[in-house]
Structures are given as C-alpha cells and as structure tokens.
Amino acid sequence: MGALAWILTVLFGGLTGWIAEKLMHRDLGVIGTVVLGVVGAVLLNAILRGLGIVEPQMWLVQSISAIIGAALLIAGWRFYRARHV
C-alpha cells in the first residue's frame, strides 16, 4: 500500500469511527476512534466480501458496513468490559 492509501485509510477510519462513536454515545479519543474505524471497516467488509455480498466497487455499501462494523466493535467492547470489570 502506498503512502496515499495509508493516509486515506486513516482518514476514512477516523470518519467511520467518529460516526460509530456518535451513534453509540461513546468517547474513545482520537487514536481509539481511528483504530476502531479501521478495524471495524476491515473486519466487516472482509466478512461481507467472503460471503459474496459486497463487491470492491460498491463504495457506498462498504462505507455503511464500515460504520456498522465499528459500532459492533463498540458494542462488543461494552459487553466485554461489563463482564470483566
């Protein structure tokens, strides 16, 4: 991946993480938001591509699934923290 791809990944991850944060009413900080957005986007899009639901050209669907993936990670983290605190 080139430098521009990394920059776009971080920017898009930050945006999707921020949207998911607002939907789930959480504040994770800048680093947490970017990591959450990137990981959520990668995981859910990989799962949906593996199932044949999302094609690489479907940028709008990938964007929505990135937000959903980040929101699912927040929900999973909440569940984990509630069980182990």
C-alpha positions as CSV (number, residue, x, y, z in Angstrom):
1,M,0.0,0.0,0.0
2,G,1.3,3.4,-0.9
3,A,1.5,6.5,1.3
4,L,-1.7,7.9,-0.1
5,A,-3.6,4.7,0.6
6,W,-2.4,4.8,4.2
7,I,-3.5,8.4,4.6
8,L,-6.9,7.7,3.1
9,T,-7.3,4.6,5.3
10,V,-6.6,6.6,8.5
11,L,-8.9,9.5,7.4
12,F,-11.7,7.1,6.4
13,G,-11.2,5.1,9.6
14,G,-11.4,8.3,11.7
15,L,-14.6,9.3,10.0
16,T,-16.3,5.9,10.3
17,G,-15.1,5.6,13.9
18,W,-16.4,9.1,14.7
19,I,-19.8,8.3,13.2
20,A,-20.0,5.0,15.1
21,E,-18.9,6.8,18.4
22,K,-21.8,9.3,18.0
23,L,-24.3,6.5,17.2
24,M,-23.2,4.5,20.2
25,H,-22.8,7.6,22.5
26,R,-19.1,6.8,23.4
27,D,-15.9,8.9,23.6
28,L,-12.8,6.9,22.7
29,G,-10.4,9.6,21.9
30,V,-8.7,10.3,18.6
31,I,-6.5,7.1,18.5
32,G,-9.3,4.9,19.7
33,T,-11.6,6.3,17.1
34,V,-9.3,5.8,14.2
35,V,-8.3,2.3,15.3
36,L,-12.0,1.4,15.8
37,G,-13.0,2.7,12.4
38,V,-10.2,1.0,10.5
39,V,-10.6,-2.4,12.3
40,G,-14.4,-2.3,12.0
41,A,-14.2,-1.4,8.3
42,V,-11.7,-4.1,7.5
43,L,-13.4,-6.9,9.5
44,L,-17.0,-6.4,8.4
45,N,-16.0,-5.7,4.8
46,A,-13.8,-8.8,4.7
47,I,-16.7,-10.9,6.1
48,L,-19.2,-9.5,3.6
49,R,-16.8,-9.9,0.7
50,G,-16.1,-13.5,1.8
51,L,-19.8,-14.2,1.7
52,G,-20.1,-12.6,-1.7
53,I,-22.4,-9.8,-0.5
54,V,-20.1,-6.8,-1.2
55,E,-18.0,-6.2,-4.2
56,P,-14.9,-3.9,-4.1
57,Q,-16.6,-1.4,-6.4
58,M,-19.5,-0.9,-4.0
59,W,-18.0,2.1,-2.1
60,L,-21.3,3.2,-0.6
61,V,-22.1,-0.2,0.8
62,Q,-18.6,-0.6,2.1
63,S,-18.9,2.8,3.8
64,I,-22.1,1.8,5.6
65,S,-20.7,-1.6,6.5
66,A,-17.6,0.1,7.9
67,I,-19.8,2.2,10.3
68,I,-21.8,-0.9,11.3
69,G,-18.5,-2.8,11.9
70,A,-17.2,0.0,14.1
71,A,-20.5,0.2,16.0
72,L,-20.4,-3.6,16.5
73,L,-16.9,-3.3,17.9
74,I,-18.0,-0.7,20.4
75,A,-20.9,-2.9,21.4
76,G,-18.6,-5.9,21.8
77,W,-16.2,-3.8,23.9
78,R,-19.0,-2.7,26.1
79,F,-20.1,-6.3,26.6
80,Y,-16.6,-7.4,27.4
81,R,-16.0,-4.6,29.9
82,A,-19.3,-5.2,31.6
83,R,-18.4,-8.9,32.1
84,H,-14.8,-8.4,33.2
85,V,-14.8,-5.3,35.4
